[in-house]
Structure formats: C-alpha cells, structure tokens
C-alpha cells in the first residue's frame, strides 16, 4: 500500500497513471472537478462496475454520468440541429425516434426530411412528458417520422465528431422453426435492425437465407429472446462464422470489344474497379459521356449489371465489397440501321445490353481487383 503522503504524477495522454492520496494537499472536491474536466477531454476514462441483470451499480453509473458528463444547454434560439440516437416502436408498431437537440427548437407539425412531426414527448426527471416543442439541450421522443434511422440529422449538421463503433466480425443465419414464418421473421429482424443498425440484416436471394452480424454468442440469445417475446417467433441460429470482407488491393480493368468473341453484345464495354474507403460499399461512376458513345439505356444496363455482379459475388462468397466501378473511356455501340416504324423484322436483331445479363468485363474487372481478408 502506498504511504498516506505519497504522490505519483504522470501524463494521462501518454497512458501514464497518477496516484494522489494526500487530502491535506488536494481536497476530494478538487479531485472530482479535475476528474470531470479530464473526462470531458477524453484524457481519462472512469470505469464503473455493475450488473444489468440485477441492477447492481446502476445508480452509481447514472450519478457518474450526471457528474462527469454534464449536458450542455445549447442555444434554443439558434439554428435547428439534433441527432437521432435511437429508434423504437410503439404499441401500434409505429416508429418513435429518440433525438438529442443541440441547437434550436423543434415544434409539433414541423417538417423533418419532408415528414411532419405529429407528437413530441420531452424527458423530464426521467419521465417522458408530452410537450408541443423540444429545445436545445433536451432529449425527446418524436412521432410521425416513418423513414427515420439512427444517426439521422434533425435540421443542420453541426461540427460534432461522429461516434464510431467497431463493426461486428461474426455472422449467422437465422431460420424460423416454422417455415411459413420466413416473411414475418424478415419483418421482425428489419425492425430490430432499426434499433441496432450494426445487426446489418441482409438476405441471400440465391439461398433464401437471412444473415445478421454479431459480436458473440450471447447476442444470439438476446435476439432469440426478443423475437420470442416481442414478435412471437421461434428461431434457430446456424453456426457462427467469421465475416469475410473483400476489398480491392489495386485497380482492375477489363474490356469487351464490339464484334470480337466472346462479346455477344452490339457494344464495346469496358469497366474499371478501384479501391474505396472501408465501409463505403459500392459506387458506380461514369467517366464517359452518354451522348456520341452508347444509348442511355445501354449505360443503365451496364450500371444495373455492375451492381448485380457485385451482389452476386457477395452472395457467393458471403462477403462485403467496397469498390468504385467506372465505365472506361472509349465505350461505343454499333450504329443502328434505319428501319420503318413498326417493322417487326427490324426489331429482331443481335443481343443488346440488358440488365441482369452479366458481361465478362464486369466479372473480369472485379476478379482482377479484389482480394479477401477476414
């Protein structure tokens, strides 16, 4: 044990610890003030112990949050700014958005993202009280926002830094015990994903399976119990597997030229696949002009096929892909022959680009660029 007057100092920013046990030099009140100040600056991270099952330690945690992380009042007369941090469902399964207001005032019947706020309840002393408005520094429930999602901005986006959580690294297939309830299971999991987007519900259309992302086996038990109690659905989980993430290691290109085997289309089609930031998903960009190259419908077919090919690879490899796809310069289509209006014979011509018909250039460019990691 350290002596009563022992004092050790360090720099918390470098991971060093400080021990002070001399109340004659520094009072406990002064220590608490400094602890709150350093907590606010993320220089120290207080740890509370407790149990969510028994409720032990919850009171200390709530008191610590109020003392060490006090809320700011904000400017009620400023520009409207808030963030949706939770989405729940009411008794009629309607969406309820939980919002933290940082600036301005939101009033019932105001429009948010082209949707009208129909009701507001503001949290006061731990209870939600129906009010006509919610102002800066307050937390409230909002009704009427059918398309709202966690992370949505109410009003203007501020300069606050976003909150980032490490994504789950595991996944599992959820199967209803009664086969006829597959549709109801999809609806239930979609609603759970509204409350926790990191579940990342996705459907494999090839196998007809529903996948969710997980942090561990305990989360399976929680989801199973929630589906049983809230949606009256009994489910089973298949073996937990590691999520495979595919990202381009470099840029891949491929081209299929007009009237050159094995290209069956009346067009020259080239595609470039480039790396994208992790978690950004897939994006399609055009690097060529629509006019004087191919008809606009051909470009739409290329884009649709590109997305479908990437989706098919995700289904085959059970992976997520982050990539940017771009049609190469020099795309062209075969010149159209003039034909009389309404001529059926003229409509019978060689294959053209169609959505859903995978072009070799699409698959080749993807394979040339992508590598996998777990």
ZAMARGU-4260 file (C-alpha; in steps of 0.2 Angstrom, whole numbers, plus 5000, padded with zeros to 4 digits):
<rodrens>
0) 5000/5000/5000 | 5007/5017/4996 | 5010/5029/5011 | 4997/5042/5016 | 5008/5056/5009
5) 5014/5048/4994 | 5011/5057/4977 | 5014/5050/4960 | 5012/5060/4944 | 5010/5056/4926
10) 5003/5061/4909 | 4987/5053/4906 | 4989/5057/4887 | 5003/5045/4886 | 4995/5031/4895
15) 5003/5036/4912 | 4994/5034/4928 | 4994/5046/4943 | 4991/5042/4961 | 4987/5055/4974
20) 4982/5051/4992 | 4985/5067/5002 | 4969/5076/5006 | 4979/5090/5015 | 4986/5095/4998
25) 4972/5091/4987 | 4954/5090/4993 | 4942/5077/4986 | 4931/5090/4978 | 4946/5097/4969
30) 4950/5079/4963 | 4932/5076/4957 | 4932/5093/4947 | 4948/5088/4939 | 4942/5071/4935
35) 4926/5078/4927 | 4937/5090/4917 | 4949/5077/4910 | 4934/5065/4907 | 4926/5079/4896
40) 4943/5080/4886 | 4944/5061/4885 | 4961/5061/4894 | 4954/5049/4907 | 4940/5036/4906
45) 4932/5031/4923 | 4926/5013/4925 | 4910/5008/4934 | 4906/4990/4938 | 4889/4983/4940
50) 4876/4971/4933 | 4862/4974/4920 | 4854/4958/4926 | 4852/4963/4945 | 4853/4982/4943
55) 4868/4982/4955 | 4879/4998/4951 | 4866/5006/4940 | 4863/5021/4952 | 4882/5024/4954
60) 4883/5024/4935 | 4869/5036/4932 | 4876/5048/4946 | 4893/5047/4937 | 4886/5051/4920
65) 4877/5066/4928 | 4893/5072/4937 | 4907/5068/4925 | 4897/5071/4908 | 4886/5086/4911
70) 4874/5090/4897 | 4876/5107/4889 | 4861/5118/4887 | 4864/5124/4869 | 4856/5139/4861
75) 4837/5137/4860 | 4836/5152/4848 | 4849/5145/4836 | 4848/5135/4820 | 4839/5119/4822
80) 4851/5104/4825 | 4849/5087/4833 | 4853/5069/4831 | 4843/5053/4831 | 4852/5041/4843
85) 4838/5028/4845 | 4823/5021/4836 | 4809/5011/4844 | 4792/5005/4841 | 4776/5010/4849
90) 4761/4999/4854 | 4754/5001/4836 | 4771/4997/4829 | 4774/5015/4824 | 4791/5022/4824
95) 4797/5033/4838 | 4813/5042/4836 | 4824/5047/4851 | 4833/5064/4847 | 4846/5074/4856
100) 4844/5093/4852 | 4860/5103/4852 | 4853/5119/4845 | 4836/5127/4840 | 4818/5122/4844
105) 4808/5109/4836 | 4789/5111/4836 | 4775/5099/4833 | 4769/5099/4815 | 4786/5105/4809
110) 4793/5095/4794 | 4809/5085/4796 | 4815/5076/4780 | 4799/5080/4771 | 4789/5071/4785
115) 4778/5080/4798 | 4781/5078/4817 | 4765/5073/4824 | 4769/5072/4843 | 4783/5076/4855
120) 4787/5069/4872 | 4802/5078/4882 | 4811/5068/4895 | 4810/5077/4912 | 4816/5070/4928
125) 4817/5053/4920 | 4799/5053/4913 | 4793/5057/4895 | 4781/5071/4896 | 4770/5076/4881
130) 4775/5094/4875 | 4772/5105/4860 | 4791/5108/4857 | 4808/5102/4861 | 4823/5114/4863
135) 4842/5114/4864 | 4849/5103/4877 | 4834/5092/4879 | 4830/5074/4874 | 4814/5069/4866
140) 4803/5056/4858 | 4796/5061/4840 | 4782/5053/4831 | 4777/5054/4813 | 4795/5051/4805
145) 4791/5034/4796 | 4808/5034/4787 | 4819/5040/4801 | 4835/5030/4805 | 4848/5030/4819
150) 4861/5044/4815 | 4849/5055/4805 | 4852/5073/4807 | 4837/5084/4813 | 4840/5101/4805
155) 4858/5107/4801 | 4873/5095/4804 | 4885/5103/4816 | 4904/5101/4818 | 4902/5087/4831
160) 4913/5072/4828 | 4904/5056/4824 | 4903/5041/4836 | 4911/5026/4829 | 4910/5008/4835
165) 4920/4993/4829 | 4908/4983/4817 | 4904/4965/4821 | 4916/4952/4815 | 4904/4937/4816
170) 4888/4932/4807 | 4875/4919/4807 | 4860/4913/4798 | 4843/4915/4807 | 4830/4902/4802
175) 4812/4901/4808 | 4806/4885/4816 | 4790/4886/4807 | 4794/4888/4788 | 4779/4898/4785
180) 4785/4912/4796 | 4800/4917/4785 | 4792/4933/4779 | 4787/4938/4797 | 4805/4934/4803
185) 4812/4946/4789 | 4800/4960/4795 | 4804/4957/4814 | 4823/4957/4810 | 4821/4973/4800
190) 4813/4982/4815 | 4827/4976/4826 | 4840/4982/4814 | 4831/4999/4815 | 4835/4999/4834
195) 4853/4992/4831 | 4860/4995/4813 | 4875/4985/4817 | 4865/4970/4815 | 4866/4973/4797
200) 4852/4962/4791 | 4854/4955/4773 | 4846/4942/4763 | 4854/4930/4751 | 4842/4929/4737
205) 4851/4914/4730 | 4849/4903/4745 | 4834/4912/4753 | 4843/4914/4769 | 4843/4929/4782
210) 4860/4934/4789 | 4864/4945/4803 | 4880/4952/4810 | 4885/4948/4828 | 4898/4952/4842
215) 4896/4935/4850 | 4886/4920/4856 | 4877/4930/4870 | 4869/4942/4857 | 4861/4927/4849
220) 4852/4923/4865 | 4846/4941/4867 | 4840/4942/4849 | 4831/4925/4851 | 4823/4930/4867
225) 4817/4947/4859 | 4810/4938/4844 | 4800/4927/4855 | 4794/4940/4867 | 4790/4954/4855
230) 4786/4945/4839 | 4780/4928/4845 | 4793/4920/4833 | 4804/4905/4837 | 4820/4904/4828
235) 4836/4894/4827 | 4854/4900/4823 | 4866/4891/4812 | 4884/4890/4816 | 4893/4907/4819
240) 4906/4911/4806 | 4918/4925/4803 | 4913/4939/4791 | 4924/4939/4775 | 4927/4957/4769
245) 4933/4959/4751 | 4942/4975/4746 | 4952/4979/4730 | 4970/4978/4733 | 4973/4988/4717
250) 4964/4994/4701 | 4957/4981/4689 | 4952/4984/4671 | 4943/4973/4658 | 4936/4977/4641
255) 4925/4968/4629 | 4926/4975/4611 | 4912/4976/4598 | 4912/4961/4586 | 4926/4952/4595
260) 4922/4935/4603 | 4916/4931/4615 | 4907/4948/4617 | 4889/4944/4611 | 4883/4962/4613
265) 4882/4976/4600 | 4894/4987/4610 | 4911/4989/4616 | 4911/4989/4635 | 4925/4992/4647
270) 4925/4993/4666 | 4937/4999/4679 | 4936/4993/4698 | 4945/5004/4711 | 4948/5003/4729
275) 4935/5013/4740 | 4936/5018/4759 | 4932/5004/4771 | 4913/5003/4774 | 4908/5014/4760
280) 4900/5000/4750 | 4900/5001/4731 | 4898/5016/4719 | 4896/5017/4701 | 4903/5032/4691
285) 4903/5037/4673 | 4920/5043/4665 | 4912/5044/4648 | 4899/5055/4640 | 4882/5047/4637
290) 4880/5055/4620 | 4890/5050/4605 | 4895/5034/4613 | 4881/5022/4618 | 4862/5025/4620
295) 4857/5030/4638 | 4848/5013/4640 | 4865/5004/4637 | 4873/5014/4651 | 4858/5010/4663
300) 4860/4991/4659 | 4879/4992/4662 | 4876/5000/4679 | 4862/4988/4684 | 4873/4973/4679
305) 4888/4980/4688 | 4878/4981/4705 | 4870/4964/4702 | 4888/4956/4698 | 4895/4963/4714
310) 4879/4957/4724 | 4881/4940/4716 | 4899/4939/4722 | 4894/4945/4740 | 4881/4930/4739
315) 4893/4918/4733 | 4907/4922/4745 | 4896/4929/4759 | 4907/4944/4759 | 4905/4963/4759
320) 4914/4973/4745 | 4920/4991/4745 | 4923/4997/4727 | 4921/5010/4714 | 4916/5005/4697
325) 4919/5016/4682 | 4915/5013/4663 | 4931/5016/4654 | 4933/5029/4640 | 4930/5023/4623
330) 4914/5014/4625 | 4904/5013/4609 | 4889/5005/4602 | 4886/4998/4584 | 4877/5010/4573
335) 4859/5007/4571 | 4851/5003/4555 | 4837/5014/4549 | 4820/5004/4549 | 4802/5008/4546
340) 4792/5012/4561 | 4783/4997/4567 | 4793/4984/4557 | 4793/4968/4567 | 4808/4961/4557
345) 4819/4976/4561 | 4816/4973/4580 | 4824/4955/4578 | 4842/4960/4579 | 4858/4954/4589
350) 4858/4954/4608 | 4860/4971/4616 | 4865/4976/4633 | 4851/4970/4646 | 4850/4972/4664
355) 4854/4956/4673 | 4865/4948/4659 | 4882/4948/4666 | 4895/4955/4655 | 4913/4946/4655
360) 4921/4963/4658 | 4911/4966/4674 | 4916/4950/4682 | 4934/4950/4675 | 4937/4968/4682
365) 4931/4963/4699 | 4941/4947/4700 | 4957/4956/4694 | 4955/4969/4708 | 4948/4961/4723
370) 4957/4951/4737 | 4949/4945/4753 | 4953/4947/4771 | 4944/4941/4787
</rodrens>
